[in-house]
Amino acid sequence: MIGALIAQDFRATRKSLFAVVGITLLVTAVSLTLTALRVPVIGGIGLVVGIIAALALTLIVLGLLIENYWRTMYGREGYFTMTIPVRGRTLFLAKVLYGLVIAVAGAALSAIGLIGAAIAFALSQGLEPFDFLRTGLGMVEPWMAWFAAAALLLQIVYLVVVGAGVMSIGAQARYNHLGFGAPLLGAVIVYLVMQVITFAAVMVVPFGVVLVGPDAGTLVPRGMLDAFIAALGDDPATSNGQPPSVLGLGFVFTSVALIAVMAWWGARSVERRTSLR
């Protein structure tokens, strides 16, 4: 049944996804082509436009997923969705899984667009593009690349699951008189609370990764509190301006915890407290 629900979501969104993604990719390709061909003035602008379009693609996809979730669960199509003979948690799981697949695909397309921007820039400078890419990637430590990829994946899961959970909680009877304003308010509250909690976790949770030196990339049982306190006490006249040597990874625990809570709460809201206007 989950596969059938995911397939239905794809059929419902494929036209809008293909149209918006296609237009964004076309803008990216045309802009970067102008850059690669060294078109005076326009070429330089094209590089900026291409990069912005590539980065915006993932955000646009996430926006379409938000619109689809709200419309099919609590908007004009919600009455039909709620007549499907499956439990609310199954509906929630199917929506989240579909959102994750599409969001990851959007992020992959954004990454391809950024690689295209690097190639276009290299061509505009008369450089061999693959040598340029190889040199650039060679400057990035392997552990940093893996860390960035894992952090991006965690962020996508966070946005999809927490976003779906906030919308489902905001659609409960006590809040749905606010319409879409309820999940918007909930998103702001979650953001503000998580900023405080995550900052505290990064400081005090004894788990971090070394950023500099021969041990860079090594996991250590330290947070950033000591470095933060030392930075506060530094005299600007004598401080060497060095960045912290350890990045606290407490945000991983707070993100995973919120993902789990919102997945449970969101599924429970769909199953027990859905109220369509």
N, C-alpha and C positions, 0 to 999 in steps of 0.2 A: 504493500500500500504506500509506503514512503516513496518508493520509486515512481509510482503513478502520480503522487502529489508533486514531486519534483518536476516530472515531465509536464504536468499541467502548468506549473509556475513558469517553466521555460516557454511553453506555447503562449502564455499570457504576456510575457515580457520580451519575446525575441524581436518583435518589430521595432519597439522603442530602443532596445539595446543595440540592435544592428544599425539602426539609423544614427543614433547619437555617437556610438563608438566609431562607425564608419566615417561620419563627418569629422570627428576629432582626429582620427588617423589621417584623413585626407589633408586636413589643415597642417598637421605635423609634417607629412611627407612633402607637401608643396613648399612649405616654409624652409625645410632643411635642404630641399633641392636647390632653391634659390641661393642658400648659403654655400652649398658645395660648388655651384657654378660661378661663384664670386660675382654675383650681380651687384653693381655698385649701390651703396646705401641700403637697398632692399635686402641684400644678403645678410648684412649685420642684424637688421631687424628680424629677418626670418629665423635666425638662430634663437633669438630670445622668444619669439612666438612659438617656435617648435618645442622648445624646452617647457614653456608654460603649458602648451596644449598636452604634451606628454604627461606632465605631472597632474594636470586637471582631469585626465581620463579616469583615473581611479576614483577621484572624488565624484565625478559625474555618475559613474557606475553605482557608487554607494548611495547617491541621491535617488537614483532610479529604484534601487532595492528598497529604500525607505518608503518611497511612494507606493510601490507594489505591495509591500507588507501592510501598510495602513489601509489601502483601498480594498484589498482582498480579505482582510480580517475584520476591519471595523468601518469601512466605507460602504460604498454602494453595492459592492459584491460580497460584503460580509455575511448577509443573510444566506446566500447560497453556500458559502464556505462552511458555515456552521451546521448546515444540513448534511454534510458528508458524514457517513456513519463510522467515524474514527474518534478516538479520544483526543482531547485538547492537546495533550502533551505530544501526540503524534503529529498534529498539525504544526505545532511549534517547532518540533525537531525537523520536519521536512522543510519548513521555511528557512530555518537557520542553516541547514546543510546546503540548500540551494544558494543562499546568500554567500556562504563561505566559498563555494565553487566559483561563483561569478566574480566575487571580490578578488580572489586570488588570480583569476584570469585577467582581470582589469589591471592588477598590480604588475603582472608579467608583461602585459602590453605596454604599460608605462615604462618598465625597465628597458624593453626593446626600443621604445622611442628615445630614451636617454642615450642608449648605445648609438642609435642613428644620429643623434645630435653630436656625439663625440666624433663619429666618422665624418659628418658634414663639416665640422670645424677643422678636422685634420686636412681634408681636401681643400678647404678654403685657404689654408696656410701652406699648401704645397707639400704636405707631409704624406707619408705612406700610412693609410688609416689603420691597418692591422698592427704595424709597428707602434703607432701612437697608442692604440688600445693596450698592447702588450706592456708598453712602458708605464702607462698609467696604472694598470692593474698590478704591475710589479711593485709599485710603491705602497700598495695596501697589503698589510700582513694577512695571511690566510685566516687567522683566528678572528680578525676584525671583520672580514667578509662574512664568515659564518655567523658571527655575533649579530651583524647588521641584518642578515637574512632571517635569523631566528626572531629578532626583535620586531621586524616588519610583519612576520607571520603572526606573532603574538598580538600585535596591534590590530591586525585585520580581524582575528578571532574576537578580540575585545570589542571592537566597534560593532561587529555583526551581532554577537550574542547580547551584549549590553544594550545595544540599540533596540533589538527586538523585545528584550525584556522590559525596557522602559516604556515602549509603546503599549505593550500588553497590560502592564500595571496601570498606565495612564488611562486605559480604556475601561477600567472598572466603573461600576455604577456611581460610586461616590465622586468620581472625577470626570466622567465623560461629558458632563454639561459644559466643560471647557473646550471640548473638541480636541483638535490637535495641539491646543495650547497646553494641555495636561502633560503629554510626553515631552514637549519642549521645556516646560518648567522642571520636569523630572530630570531631564538631561543636564540642565544647568546645575541643579542641586548635586547630582552625582559627580559632575565635573569638579565642582568646588570642594566637596567632601574628599574626593579622591586625591586632589592636589595636596591637601593637608596630610592625609594618611600616607600617601606615597612619599612625600618629602620626609616624613618621620621615619618611614621604613628604610629609605635609602641611607639615612643618617645612622640608624641604630641597629638594623639587622646585620649580624656578623657574617655577611656573605658578599663578596665583591670580586672584581677582576682587576688585575694589575694592568695599567695603561702604558707605562713607560719602563725603560730599562731592559735588562737581559731576561727578566721574568715576565715580560709583557704577555698578556693572554692567560696567565696562570690564575686560577681561582684561589682566593685566600679567605680566611675567616675574619674578615674585617669589613666594617662599613665606612662611611665617610665622615663620621662625627668628629674624630680627632683632627682630620685635615680641615674640616669646616671651622672648628674652634680655633685652630692655629691661624687660619686665614683671617678670622675676625680680630685676632690679636696682633696681626702683623702691622708694623709701622710702614706706611706707604713709602717713606723715604728710604727704608732699608729692604723692603720686600723685593724678592727677585722675580715676582710675577709668574712663578711656575704653577701650572695647573695641578689639580690633585693627582696623585699617583695611582689612586684606586677609585674605581667607579663602583659605588654600592649597587647591588642587584636586588635590593629589597622590593623594587617596583615589580619584579617578576612575581613575587609572592602575593602582593596586593592585587595585581591584575588577574592572576589565576583565581584568587579567592573571590573577587567580584564576578568574574565570568561564571564560576560555579553557583554563586548565590543568585545571580540574575537569571541563569538558565533554569534553576529550580523555581524561582519566584515567577518568572514569566510563563513557564509551562503551567504552573498551578493557577495563575490568573486566567489563562486561556480556558483551562478545564473547568474551573469552578466559579469564576467571577466575571465572565464575559457579559457585557451589557451593550447591545446595539441600540442606537437611538432611533 
